Amino acid sequence: MPQLNDFRGVWTLSRHILQADGPEGRFAGQAVFTPEGAGLRYHEAGQLFLTGEVPMQAERDYLWHAEGAQIVVRFEDGRDFHRFDPEAAAAAHWCDPDDYRVRYDFAAWPAWSSEWRVTGPRKDYVMISHYTRA
């Protein structure tokens, strides 16, 4: 199973978004993990395509840190997002009133994926992301 520093570098990122009551989406771009402090900064950038919409540039940042066997993921401003153990690879995040659940899959490392299931009164979608070394 990967350790935090195994993520360093550039990854090709493709994402599929399936909304229960909205346009289907896909994202194509890159994710880059660079050293920052005692951890890594995750930055993704690329094009977001939503059915029936004009493609748009999209990007986001997170901070990843090791804490024992776990990887802690924080928002760019330092707020907690979620944490996971690469051996178990599942996590949850409550963003009132929506519930975010993720499962990471490292079985084909260094290729890996994440699958987010988001439910609540404001959101209902599945987002599947695939990462391969660039």
C-alpha positions as CSV (number, residue, x, y, z in Angstrom):
1,M,0.0,0.0,0.0
2,P,1.2,3.5,-0.8
3,Q,2.7,5.8,1.9
4,L,2.2,9.6,1.7
5,N,5.4,10.4,-0.2
6,D,4.6,7.7,-2.8
7,F,2.0,10.2,-4.2
8,R,4.6,12.9,-5.0
9,G,4.7,13.9,-8.6
10,V,2.3,14.5,-11.5
11,W,-0.7,12.3,-12.2
12,T,-3.1,12.2,-15.1
13,L,-6.6,12.6,-13.7
14,S,-9.9,11.6,-15.3
15,R,-13.2,11.9,-13.5
16,H,-16.8,10.9,-14.1
17,I,-19.7,12.5,-12.3
18,L,-23.1,10.9,-12.2
19,Q,-25.8,13.1,-10.7
20,A,-29.1,11.7,-9.7
21,D,-30.9,14.9,-10.8
22,G,-28.5,16.9,-12.9
23,P,-26.2,16.8,-15.9
24,E,-23.6,14.1,-16.2
25,G,-20.1,15.4,-16.0
26,R,-16.5,14.5,-16.7
27,F,-13.2,16.1,-15.8
28,A,-9.9,15.8,-17.6
29,G,-6.7,17.2,-16.2
30,Q,-3.7,16.7,-13.9
31,A,-3.2,16.3,-10.2
32,V,0.1,17.3,-8.8
33,F,1.5,16.5,-5.3
34,T,4.3,18.8,-4.2
35,P,6.1,18.9,-0.9
36,E,4.8,21.5,1.5
37,G,5.8,21.7,5.2
38,A,5.7,18.1,6.7
39,G,3.2,17.0,4.0
40,L,2.1,17.4,0.4
41,R,0.0,19.9,-1.4
42,Y,-2.5,18.4,-3.8
43,H,-3.4,20.6,-6.7
44,E,-5.7,19.5,-9.6
45,A,-6.5,21.5,-12.7
46,G,-8.3,20.7,-15.9
47,Q,-11.4,21.0,-17.9
48,L,-14.9,20.2,-16.5
49,F,-17.5,19.1,-19.0
50,L,-21.2,19.0,-18.0
51,T,-23.7,17.8,-20.4
52,G,-25.4,20.7,-22.2
53,E,-23.0,23.3,-20.7
54,V,-19.9,25.1,-22.0
55,P,-16.7,23.4,-20.8
56,M,-15.0,25.3,-17.9
57,Q,-11.6,25.4,-16.2
58,A,-11.7,23.8,-12.8
59,E,-9.1,23.5,-10.0
60,R,-8.8,22.7,-6.3
61,D,-6.2,22.3,-3.6
62,Y,-5.9,20.1,-0.6
63,L,-3.2,19.5,2.0
64,W,-2.2,15.8,2.7
65,H,-0.3,14.8,5.8
66,A,0.8,11.5,7.4
67,E,-0.4,10.8,10.9
68,G,0.7,7.3,12.0
69,A,-0.7,4.9,9.4
70,Q,-3.3,7.4,8.2
71,I,-3.3,10.1,5.6
72,V,-5.0,13.2,6.7
73,V,-6.6,15.4,4.0
74,R,-7.4,19.0,4.8
75,F,-8.9,21.8,2.9
76,E,-6.5,24.4,1.6
77,D,-7.3,26.7,4.6
78,G,-6.3,23.9,7.0
79,R,-9.8,22.7,8.0
80,D,-10.2,19.0,8.3
81,F,-11.7,17.2,5.4
82,H,-11.2,13.5,6.0
83,R,-8.6,10.9,6.9
84,F,-8.0,7.4,5.6
85,D,-5.7,4.4,6.2
86,P,-4.4,3.1,2.8
87,E,-5.0,-0.4,4.0
88,A,-8.8,0.2,4.7
89,A,-9.1,3.1,2.3
90,A,-12.5,4.4,3.3
91,A,-13.5,7.7,4.9
92,A,-16.4,10.0,5.5
93,H,-17.0,13.7,5.8
94,W,-20.2,15.4,7.2
95,C,-20.8,18.8,5.6
96,D,-24.2,19.7,7.2
97,P,-26.6,18.7,5.7
98,D,-24.7,16.6,3.2
99,D,-22.9,13.2,3.7
100,Y,-19.7,12.5,1.8
101,R,-18.3,9.0,1.7
102,V,-15.1,8.0,-0.2
103,R,-13.5,4.7,-1.0
104,Y,-9.9,4.7,-2.4
105,D,-8.7,1.8,-4.5
106,F,-4.9,1.1,-4.6
107,A,-5.1,-2.5,-5.9
108,A,-3.4,-1.5,-9.2
109,W,-0.8,0.9,-7.7
110,P,0.6,3.1,-9.0
111,A,-2.7,3.6,-10.8
112,W,-5.4,4.3,-8.2
113,S,-8.9,5.7,-7.9
114,S,-11.4,7.3,-5.6
115,E,-15.1,7.0,-5.5
116,W,-17.2,9.6,-3.7
117,R,-20.8,9.1,-2.9
118,V,-22.5,12.3,-1.8
119,T,-26.0,12.4,-0.5
120,G,-28.2,15.0,1.2
121,P,-31.0,17.4,0.6
122,R,-28.8,19.5,-1.7
123,K,-26.6,16.9,-3.4
124,D,-27.0,13.4,-4.8
125,Y,-24.1,12.2,-6.9
126,V,-21.3,9.7,-7.5
127,M,-17.9,10.9,-8.5
128,I,-15.3,8.4,-9.7
129,S,-11.7,9.6,-10.3
130,H,-8.8,7.7,-11.9
131,Y,-5.2,8.6,-11.4
132,T,-2.2,7.3,-13.4
133,R,1.4,8.6,-13.4
134,A,2.0,11.3,-16.0
